[in-house]
Amino acid sequence: MANGSGLKDDPWDLLTPSGGSAYQAWRDETLDPPALVVQVGKTQLRYALQAIEDLHAMLKANGDWVPLGGADEQKPAPEGSVEAWGRSPDNPHGGWYGLKKGLRGRFGVYVPPVLAAMGLAEVENLPRNNRMRAR
């Protein structure tokens, strides 16, 4: 469990699953649309807030480990991965959970640790090829 409450004035302090980068994340329901905000250095990414609940539901339905497959927006996402699901027109959001063109990728890198911090998922923390599953 990460420190912080996940709000803007008390964000989660997180590490990417590989442990390579520290970042902060928080829920901001005042934005339009409501967003999960991820601050990595000076770069801010935003994902539709419903991604948390939707990803947890997908993991529960899957019932097993799902590869993360994090990739930048311009790169293809590995098939069957959290990253691919986060872009798929077949997900509950109907496509990209990332809200800002050019910064919509890396869903499989930054969102899984949020679910782990919330106690909703277990995320592997290996140097590469990490997976996650619902709790």
MIDOSE-1310 file (N, C-alpha, C; in nm, 2 decimals, decimal comma, always signed):
residues 135
mang	+0,09/-0,12/+0,00/+0,00/+0,00/+0,00/+0,09/+0,12/+0,00; +0,06/+0,22/-0,09/+0,14/+0,34/-0,10/+0,09/+0,44/+0,00; +0,17/+0,54/+0,03/+0,13/+0,64/+0,12/+0,04/+0,74/+0,05; -0,03/+0,83/+0,12/-0,12/+0,92/+0,05/-0,26/+0,87/+0,04
sglk	-0,35/+0,96/+0,03/-0,50/+0,92/+0,02/-0,54/+0,92/-0,13; -0,46/+0,96/-0,22/-0,50/+0,96/-0,36/-0,57/+1,09/-0,40; -0,57/+1,19/-0,32/-0,63/+1,32/-0,36/-0,52/+1,42/-0,39; -0,56/+1,53/-0,46/-0,46/+1,62/-0,51/-0,37/+1,68/-0,40
ddpw	-0,42/+1,70/-0,29/-0,34/+1,76/-0,18/-0,27/+1,65/-0,10; -0,29/+1,52/-0,13/-0,23/+1,41/-0,06/-0,22/+1,29/-0,16; -0,14/+1,31/-0,27/-0,13/+1,21/-0,37/-0,06/+1,08/-0,32; -0,08/+0,98/-0,40/+0,00/+0,86/-0,38/+0,14/+0,88/-0,44
dllt	+0,24/+0,84/-0,36/+0,38/+0,83/-0,41/+0,40/+0,69/-0,46; +0,42/+0,67/-0,59/+0,43/+0,54/-0,64/+0,56/+0,52/-0,72; +0,58/+0,39/-0,75/+0,69/+0,35/-0,84/+0,63/+0,27/-0,96; +0,69/+0,29/-1,07/+0,65/+0,21/-1,19/+0,67/+0,06/-1,15
psgg	+0,60/-0,04/-1,21/+0,62/-0,18/-1,17/+0,76/-0,22/-1,17; +0,84/-0,18/-1,27/+0,98/-0,22/-1,28/+1,07/-0,15/-1,17; +1,01/-0,05/-1,10/+1,09/+0,02/-1,00/+1,18/+0,13/-1,05; +1,17/+0,15/-1,19/+1,26/+0,25/-1,25/+1,22/+0,39/-1,23
sayq	+1,10/+0,43/-1,21/+1,06/+0,57/-1,20/+0,96/+0,59/-1,09; +0,98/+0,70/-1,01/+0,89/+0,74/-0,91/+0,79/+0,84/-0,97; +0,67/+0,84/-0,93/+0,57/+0,94/-0,97/+0,46/+0,95/-0,87; +0,38/+1,05/-0,89/+0,26/+1,08/-0,80/+0,13/+1,06/-0,88
awrd	+0,03/+1,02/-0,82/-0,10/+1,00/-0,88/-0,21/+1,04/-0,78; -0,32/+1,10/-0,84/-0,43/+1,13/-0,76/-0,56/+1,14/-0,84; -0,67/+1,12/-0,77/-0,80/+1,13/-0,84/-0,85/+1,28/-0,84; -0,90/+1,33/-0,95/-0,95/+1,46/-0,95/-1,09/+1,46/-1,02
etld	-1,19/+1,46/-0,93/-1,33/+1,46/-0,99/-1,38/+1,60/-1,03; -1,30/+1,70/-1,01/-1,34/+1,84/-1,05/-1,30/+1,86/-1,19; -1,22/+1,78/-1,25/-1,18/+1,80/-1,39/-1,30/+1,75/-1,48; -1,30/+1,80/-1,61/-1,40/+1,76/-1,70/-1,33/+1,70/-1,82
ppal	-1,33/+1,57/-1,84/-1,40/+1,47/-1,75/-1,31/+1,44/-1,63; -1,38/+1,38/-1,52/-1,30/+1,34/-1,40/-1,18/+1,25/-1,44; -1,07/+1,27/-1,38/-0,95/+1,21/-1,42/-0,86/+1,15/-1,31; -0,79/+1,05/-1,35/-0,68/+1,00/-1,26/-0,56/+1,08/-1,32
vvqv	-0,50/+1,16/-1,24/-0,39/+1,24/-1,28/-0,26/+1,18/-1,24; -0,16/+1,17/-1,33/-0,03/+1,11/-1,30/+0,07/+1,22/-1,33; +0,16/+1,24/-1,23/+0,26/+1,34/-1,25/+0,40/+1,27/-1,24; +0,47/+1,27/-1,36/+0,60/+1,21/-1,37/+0,70/+1,32/-1,40
gktq	+0,77/+1,37/-1,31/+0,86/+1,48/-1,32/+0,77/+1,60/-1,36; +0,80/+1,67/-1,47/+0,72/+1,78/-1,52/+0,61/+1,74/-1,61; +0,60/+1,61/-1,65/+0,50/+1,57/-1,74/+0,38/+1,52/-1,66; +0,26/+1,57/-1,71/+0,13/+1,52/-1,65/+0,05/+1,45/-1,75
lrya	+0,01/+1,33/-1,71/-0,08/+1,24/-1,79/-0,21/+1,24/-1,72; -0,31/+1,22/-1,80/-0,45/+1,21/-1,74/-0,52/+1,09/-1,81; -0,58/+1,01/-1,72/-0,66/+0,90/-1,77/-0,80/+0,91/-1,71; -0,90/+0,87/-1,79/-1,04/+0,88/-1,75/-1,05/+0,81/-1,61
lqai	-1,11/+0,87/-1,51/-1,12/+0,82/-1,38/-1,19/+0,68/-1,37; -1,28/+0,66/-1,46/-1,35/+0,53/-1,46/-1,26/+0,42/-1,49; -1,13/+0,45/-1,54/-1,04/+0,34/-1,57/-1,01/+0,25/-1,45; -1,01/+0,31/-1,33/-0,98/+0,23/-1,20/-1,09/+0,12/-1,19
edlh	-1,21/+0,16/-1,19/-1,32/+0,07/-1,17/-1,33/-0,03/-1,28; -1,31/+0,02/-1,41/-1,32/-0,07/-1,52/-1,21/-0,17/-1,53; -1,09/-0,13/-1,50/-0,97/-0,22/-1,50/-0,99/-0,33/-1,39; -1,03/-0,29/-1,27/-1,06/-0,38/-1,17/-1,16/-0,49/-1,21
amlk	-1,27/-0,44/-1,27/-1,37/-0,54/-1,32/-1,32/-0,63/-1,42; -1,24/-0,58/-1,52/-1,18/-0,67/-1,62/-1,09/-0,77/-1,55; -1,01/-0,73/-1,46/-0,92/-0,83/-1,39/-0,99/-0,93/-1,32; -1,10/-0,89/-1,25/-1,18/-0,99/-1,18/-1,25/-1,09/-1,27
angd	-1,30/-1,04/-1,38/-1,36/-1,13/-1,48/-1,26/-1,22/-1,54; -1,13/-1,17/-1,56/-1,02/-1,26/-1,62/-0,98/-1,37/-1,52; -0,98/-1,33/-1,39/-0,95/-1,43/-1,28/-0,80/-1,48/-1,28; -0,71/-1,42/-1,36/-0,57/-1,47/-1,35/-0,48/-1,35/-1,38
wvpl	-0,36/-1,38/-1,39/-0,26/-1,27/-1,42/-0,28/-1,22/-1,56; -0,26/-1,09/-1,58/-0,27/-1,03/-1,71/-0,14/-0,95/-1,73; -0,07/-0,97/-1,84/+0,06/-0,89/-1,86/+0,03/-0,74/-1,87; +0,12/-0,66/-1,82/+0,10/-0,51/-1,83/+0,12/-0,46/-1,97
ggad	+0,23/-0,48/-2,03/+0,25/-0,44/-2,17/+0,26/-0,29/-2,19; +0,31/-0,22/-2,09/+0,31/-0,07/-2,11/+0,39/-0,03/-2,23; +0,33/+0,07/-2,30/+0,39/+0,12/-2,43/+0,35/+0,27/-2,45; +0,44/+0,35/-2,51/+0,40/+0,48/-2,55/+0,28/+0,48/-2,65
eqkp	+0,21/+0,59/-2,66/+0,10/+0,59/-2,75/+0,14/+0,56/-2,90; +0,26/+0,60/-2,94/+0,30/+0,58/-3,08/+0,34/+0,43/-3,11; +0,35/+0,35/-3,00/+0,40/+0,21/-3,02/+0,28/+0,12/-3,00; +0,28/+0,00/-3,07/+0,17/-0,09/-3,06/+0,18/-0,16/-2,92
apeg	+0,06/-0,19/-2,86/+0,06/-0,25/-2,73/+0,05/-0,40/-2,75; +0,12/-0,48/-2,67/+0,12/-0,63/-2,68/-0,02/-0,68/-2,67; -0,06/-0,77/-2,76/-0,19/-0,83/-2,75/-0,22/-0,90/-2,62; -0,34/-0,88/-2,57/-0,38/-0,94/-2,44/-0,33/-0,87/-2,32
svea	-0,27/-0,76/-2,33/-0,21/-0,69/-2,22/-0,30/-0,58/-2,16; -0,27/-0,53/-2,04/-0,35/-0,42/-1,98/-0,34/-0,30/-2,07; -0,22/-0,28/-2,13/-0,21/-0,16/-2,22/-0,30/-0,17/-2,34; -0,31/-0,29/-2,40/-0,39/-0,31/-2,52/-0,54/-0,29/-2,48
wgrs	-0,58/-0,34/-2,36/-0,72/-0,33/-2,32/-0,75/-0,18/-2,29; -0,65/-0,10/-2,24/-0,67/+0,04/-2,21/-0,69/+0,13/-2,34; -0,66/+0,07/-2,45/-0,68/+0,14/-2,58/-0,79/+0,08/-2,67; -0,84/-0,03/-2,63/-0,93/-0,11/-2,71/-1,07/-0,04/-2,73
pdnp	-1,13/-0,04/-2,85/-1,26/+0,01/-2,86/-1,36/-0,08/-2,79; -1,32/-0,20/-2,75/-1,41/-0,30/-2,69/-1,41/-0,28/-2,53; -1,33/-0,19/-2,48/-1,33/-0,17/-2,33/-1,46/-0,09/-2,30; -1,49/-0,08/-2,17/-1,62/+0,00/-2,13/-1,61/+0,14/-2,17
hggw	-1,49/+0,20/-2,18/-1,48/+0,34/-2,22/-1,49/+0,36/-2,37; -1,48/+0,25/-2,45/-1,49/+0,26/-2,59/-1,36/+0,31/-2,66; -1,25/+0,29/-2,60/-1,12/+0,33/-2,66/-1,02/+0,38/-2,55; -0,93/+0,47/-2,59/-0,83/+0,52/-2,51/-0,88/+0,57/-2,38
yglk	-0,83/+0,53/-2,26/-0,85/+0,59/-2,13/-0,77/+0,71/-2,12; -0,65/+0,72/-2,19/-0,57/+0,84/-2,18/-0,65/+0,95/-2,24; -0,64/+1,07/-2,18/-0,72/+1,18/-2,22/-0,65/+1,29/-2,31; -0,52/+1,29/-2,32/-0,45/+1,39/-2,40/-0,37/+1,32/-2,51
kglr	-0,41/+1,36/-2,63/-0,34/+1,30/-2,75/-0,19/+1,32/-2,74; -0,11/+1,22/-2,76/+0,03/+1,23/-2,75/+0,08/+1,17/-2,62; -0,01/+1,18/-2,52/+0,02/+1,13/-2,38/-0,08/+1,02/-2,34; -0,14/+0,95/-2,43/-0,25/+0,86/-2,39/-0,19/+0,72/-2,36
grfg	-0,07/+0,69/-2,40/-0,01/+0,56/-2,37/+0,04/+0,54/-2,23; +0,11/+0,44/-2,20/+0,17/+0,41/-2,07/+0,07/+0,37/-1,97; -0,05/+0,34/-2,01/-0,16/+0,30/-1,92/-0,12/+0,18/-1,84; -0,05/+0,08/-1,90/-0,01/-0,04/-1,83/+0,11/-0,02/-1,74
vyvp	+0,17/+0,11/-1,74/+0,28/+0,14/-1,65/+0,23/+0,22/-1,53; +0,14/+0,32/-1,55/+0,11/+0,41/-1,45/-0,02/+0,37/-1,37; -0,12/+0,31/-1,44/-0,24/+0,28/-1,37/-0,24/+0,15/-1,28; -0,17/+0,05/-1,32/-0,17/-0,07/-1,22/-0,12/-0,04/-1,08
pvla	-0,01/+0,04/-1,06/+0,03/+0,07/-0,92/-0,08/+0,14/-0,84; -0,16/+0,22/-0,91/-0,27/+0,29/-0,84/-0,37/+0,18/-0,79; -0,41/+0,08/-0,87/-0,50/-0,02/-0,82/-0,43/-0,10/-0,70; -0,30/-0,12/-0,71/-0,23/-0,18/-0,60/-0,24/-0,10/-0,47
amgl	-0,22/+0,03/-0,49/-0,22/+0,13/-0,37/-0,36/+0,13/-0,31; -0,46/+0,10/-0,39/-0,60/+0,10/-0,34/-0,64/-0,03/-0,29; -0,55/-0,13/-0,30/-0,58/-0,26/-0,25/-0,67/-0,34/-0,34; -0,68/-0,30/-0,47/-0,77/-0,37/-0,56/-0,70/-0,47/-0,65
aeve	-0,57/-0,47/-0,65/-0,49/-0,56/-0,74/-0,35/-0,58/-0,68; -0,30/-0,69/-0,73/-0,16/-0,73/-0,70/-0,08/-0,71/-0,83; +0,04/-0,64/-0,82/+0,12/-0,61/-0,93/+0,26/-0,66/-0,91; +0,31/-0,73/-1,01/+0,45/-0,78/-1,00/+0,54/-0,66/-1,01
nlpr	+0,66/-0,68/-0,95/+0,76/-0,57/-0,95/+0,89/-0,63/-0,99; +0,90/-0,68/-1,11/+1,02/-0,74/-1,17/+1,09/-0,63/-1,26; +1,21/-0,66/-1,31/+1,27/-0,56/-1,40/+1,20/-0,55/-1,53; +1,12/-0,65/-1,57/+1,05/-0,64/-1,70/+0,94/-0,75/-1,70
nnrm	+0,85/-0,74/-1,80/+0,74/-0,84/-1,82/+0,65/-0,86/-1,70; +0,61/-0,75/-1,63/+0,53/-0,76/-1,52/+0,38/-0,79/-1,55; +0,31/-0,84/-1,45/+0,17/-0,88/-1,47/+0,09/-0,82/-1,35; -0,04/-0,83/-1,36/-0,12/-0,79/-1,25/-0,25/-0,88/-1,24
rar	-0,31/-0,89/-1,13/-0,44/-0,96/-1,11/-0,52/-0,89/-1,00; -0,65/-0,92/-1,01/-0,74/-0,86/-0,91/-0,72/-0,92/-0,77; -0,75/-0,84/-0,67/-0,75/-0,89/-0,53/-0,89/-0,92/-0,50
